[in-house]
């Protein structure tokens, strides 16, 4: 008993404290402000309109958590926050944290009802359809798609450099969002041509992003709805990044079956998510993402590598394998 400690229990049980602190800093733009130049407490307090009582504690908490440093009274970004949380940089992933702060943080207060009912606990409860609401507002859609790029960038770059792309000439990203996955593949492999496949409303955001990267001659957009379209784009490689976990099991299988039909012999399918380890005991992020799908969707869930390999084999794919990418993300690869 003397060796037991409640530290881990208290750390997780009060985990909303550091989460809320970081998310508040992201929403306020603290890291973008400090990316321009370090600042002392008076300048920060004035810029963000903070009361004197809590300002010092707030910024010193960010120091203690490792998100800021303080040297001679001036607060600085760390290398990680400067790279990933400065809105002016293309590596910014704060969009997904902004979404977590403004939407998911409150919805997770209803995890118990979600577990008891199996029903979503987001805007659906008030009669809204969250994706329809987001896609109907160009500004909200742009923020959402940028958030998807932020959370996916590391895995996208790994896929772009790691796979044997010299064997293929074309690829399509199904549910492409802003188009970062197909763009990173094209940037790393100049011989490849790529297609971003998504709902028509996504086209302007996609084409603007591709134009910025000077890829418009090799990367194009194709309007599509994988629920309504009989076939997916006919290319050598079909990719689905953070797509399968959104849907129930019949839809997951349907998407893999459509991918199989669209690919040529020797073609490749890639599905990546926060793949749960087969023992379901290690990838806590993947397991919590599955709980997030419970809160956010009618039937979505995250899955193990063995699960996905089974679905791919059922669709007809062979030589299926799981490869870790970055962080909690892994990909499942299958060959036709």
Helices and strands as residue ranges (DSSP letters): H 7-13, H 15-28, H 30-36, E 39-40, H 41-48, H 52-64, E 68-71, E 74-77, H 79-84, H 94-99, I 100-104, H 105-107, G 108-110, H 111-117, G 123-126, H 130-136, H 138-162, G 165-167, E 170-174, H 180-188, E 193-198, G 200-202, H 203-212, E 219-223, E 237-241, G 244-246, H 249-262, E 268-273, H 284-296, H 305-315, E 318-324, E 330-335
